[in-house]
Amino acid sequence: MEQIILFIDDNPVEPKEIKKAFKSHRDSSRLQFVASAKAGLDIIQKNPVKAVFIKEKLPDMDAFAFTKHLKKTGMQVPVVFI
């Protein structure tokens, strides 16, 4: 099953550049970009997510609060603050 590498950033860098960087890994993961922590949590609850890259401060919650919410779900997903 295809897993998602999730990027959560309300003002993302050029997604094309990120996709280009990950393309060389020849991984079957799909890159997905969302602008809010809530949208990220919704995706994680409905899809297999391999890793999350999240901006430290977002309008709806910061990355620390996001990881607390994630922990409450019982899901174990690596999270990288950007």
NORKA-V966797 format. One record per residue. PSI is psi in whole degrees, 0 to 359 (none if undefined). Layout:
PSI
PSI
//
This chain:
137
131
161
138
116
132
123
111
127
347
69
152
173
110
330
322
321
315
319
318
321
338
326
347
349
45
150
5
148
135
134
139
129
161
356
155
321
315
322
315
321
317
316
324
338
349
154
118
129
321
157
131
119
137
140
321
123
158
325
333
157
171
328
315
322
313
327
316
318
317
323
331
343
358
142
102
130
134
129
124
134
none
//
